[in-house]
């Protein structure tokens, strides 16, 4: 079972000026990719958990939470040895995002933690501080993972750290 929380934000929950949507290309051009990947690596250096960031290109045809859960499974994130993976799913054109965590993490932290992460990210997204939102989300998740799933001598990086853009 994968549990998640979604947020509406990206440059504000209201429709963009003039009714047009943010283009994914615009969003991606504002991201500090190296900074985000470095945050993933730093967080994962202290835990056996896995963190991934997925940027949905194009339109989002379903609920962001459902899409995030499907991507979580398609990326085989539920196959980590300790069931402790987290996906930050972002759909720029829809101004939506979701944070999805696997079973073992949710058992340790509960729904309040996920809501706290989403609320913090939403604030930064609304201010168009996209990289900051993602990095701070990664850091929050990383702290929780390092507490409940500390890195051991046998821990390995089971999933790639790069941002997925599809």
Phi and psi in degrees as a GROMACS rama.xvg file:
@    title "Ramachandran Plot"
@    xaxis  label "Phi"
@    yaxis  label "Psi"
@TYPE xy
-116.461  132.248  UNK-2
-114.916  148.591  UNK-3
-153.569  165.985  UNK-4
-135.074  143.228  UNK-5
-115.162  161.522  UNK-6
-141.153  147.208  UNK-7
-105.79  125.124  UNK-8
-159.081  -86.8283  UNK-9
10.6277  96.2364  UNK-10
63.2195  32.034  UNK-11
100.237  146.033  UNK-12
-76.3471  -20.1076  UNK-13
-76.9788  157.089  UNK-14
-58.2807  149.503  UNK-15
-63.3814  158.951  UNK-16
-53.0812  137.188  UNK-17
73.2848  7.16438  UNK-18
78.9767  -5.81597  UNK-19
-82.6297  151.627  UNK-20
-93.3798  154.872  UNK-21
-66.6314  130.754  UNK-22
-76.2836  142.199  UNK-23
-58.3356  -37.9308  UNK-24
-60.0583  -41.7758  UNK-25
-61.1987  -46.9594  UNK-26
-59.1957  -49.5201  UNK-27
-62.6654  -34.5938  UNK-28
-67.1896  -21.4095  UNK-29
-91.1924  -7.12542  UNK-30
-83.1348  142.968  UNK-31
-95.7322  83.6055  UNK-32
-54.9384  -46.647  UNK-33
-61.0847  -39.2489  UNK-34
-65.3677  -40.0178  UNK-35
-68.665  -45.84  UNK-36
-62.58  -40.3844  UNK-37
-62.5461  -38.5391  UNK-38
-65.4512  -39.8375  UNK-39
-61.9649  -48.1391  UNK-40
-62.9075  -41.3062  UNK-41
-63.9077  -44.794  UNK-42
-63.8862  -45.0002  UNK-43
-71.5164  -17.519  UNK-44
-68.7515  -15.0443  UNK-45
-110.782  5.47543  UNK-46
-147.953  160.961  UNK-47
-87.6878  -5.74066  UNK-48
-72.1024  165.177  UNK-49
-124.926  138.743  UNK-50
-127.279  132.638  UNK-51
-131.781  152.724  UNK-52
-120.652  128.308  UNK-53
-123.038  125.26  UNK-54
-106.881  118.425  UNK-55
-78.746  115.314  UNK-56
-81.7864  146.605  UNK-57
75.1764  -164.085  UNK-58
-74.4158  154.965  UNK-59
-105.808  115.585  UNK-60
-94.0246  -5.17414  UNK-61
-135.561  -179.77  UNK-62
-58.7477  135.232  UNK-63
-60.3264  -32.5286  UNK-64
-66.148  -42.8698  UNK-65
-65.8773  -44.4754  UNK-66
-60.5769  -43.1263  UNK-67
-63.0709  -42.1938  UNK-68
-65.5243  -39.2839  UNK-69
-64.6807  -43.8316  UNK-70
-63.0982  -39.5264  UNK-71
-54.2963  -45.446  UNK-72
-73.6544  -42.0167  UNK-73
-62.3882  -32.1099  UNK-74
-83.4467  2.74051  UNK-75
60.1864  31.679  UNK-76
-71.3686  -22.1899  UNK-77
-76.5451  -2.11292  UNK-78
-96.6058  5.5085  UNK-79
-64.7163  150.001  UNK-80
-59.8826  -32.4057  UNK-81
-107.319  6.93154  UNK-82
54.4267  46.8307  UNK-83
-128.479  46.9847  UNK-84
-103.634  151.517  UNK-85
-132.122  135.835  UNK-86
-117.108  127.668  UNK-87
-101.736  111.055  UNK-88
-105.387  127.436  UNK-89
-129.137  129.417  UNK-90
-119.113  88.2291  UNK-91
-56.756  -42.653  UNK-92
-64.9359  -29.6107  UNK-93
-91.6972  -5.78859  UNK-94
58.9203  41.7146  UNK-95
-133.076  156.333  UNK-96
-152.553  163.358  UNK-97
-146.215  150.726  UNK-98
-118.882  122.621  UNK-99
-119.457  129.578  UNK-100
-124.988  148.944  UNK-101
-76.5538  170.789  UNK-102
-51.3474  -50.3173  UNK-103
-62.637  -35.5109  UNK-104
-70.5033  -46.8357  UNK-105
-60.994  -35.8368  UNK-106
-61.8544  -30.0466  UNK-107
-85.6353  -30.8572  UNK-108
-114.457  -29.1636  UNK-109
75.9163  174.866  UNK-110
-66.2508  -30.1781  UNK-111
-61.5809  -38.9757  UNK-112
-61.8746  -47.4289  UNK-113
-60.9536  -40.9443  UNK-114
-64.6269  -38.1278  UNK-115
-62.8386  -43.3052  UNK-116
-62.4598  -47.9815  UNK-117
-62.4814  -43.4257  UNK-118
-61.0116  -42.5335  UNK-119
-64.286  -42.7209  UNK-120
-66.1935  -41.0791  UNK-121
-57.056  -43.4421  UNK-122
-56.2038  -48.7506  UNK-123
-68.6301  -39.1797  UNK-124
-60.3054  -42.0587  UNK-125
-64.2643  -26.3502  UNK-126
-90.1071  7.32216  UNK-127
60.2434  30.9801  UNK-128
-99.1299  69.9256  UNK-129
-64.5189  -49.7134  UNK-130
-63.2441  -42.2858  UNK-131
-60.2967  -42.3565  UNK-132
-58.7132  -47.014  UNK-133
-68.1759  -45.9132  UNK-134
-61.3891  -44.5971  UNK-135
-67.1112  -35.2246  UNK-136
-62.3978  -44.9869  UNK-137
-60.4724  -44.4143  UNK-138
-63.7141  -42.509  UNK-139
-61.2994  -47.6444  UNK-140
-63.3274  -41.6962  UNK-141
-59.5749  -41.1751  UNK-142
-60.4335  -46.3371  UNK-143
-63.3537  -45.4614  UNK-144
-61.2503  -42.157  UNK-145
-67.5175  -29.1871  UNK-146
-70.9359  -47.4529  UNK-147
-94.6576  -21.9237  UNK-148
-134.74  65.3061  UNK-149
-63.3966  151.653  UNK-150
-66.9343  140.202  UNK-151
-123.259  175.175  UNK-152
-62.7593  -25.6545  UNK-153
-96.891  -0.554407  UNK-154
-66.1721  141.517  UNK-155
-135.301  159.332  UNK-156
-82.1604  101.16  UNK-157
-80.2026  -23.0049  UNK-158
-130.993  150.204  UNK-159
-61.5739  152.287  UNK-160
-94.8326  -11.4422  UNK-161
-67.1342  155.058  UNK-162
-72.3973  134.342  UNK-163
-96.7823  128.327  UNK-164
-126.211  104.278  UNK-165
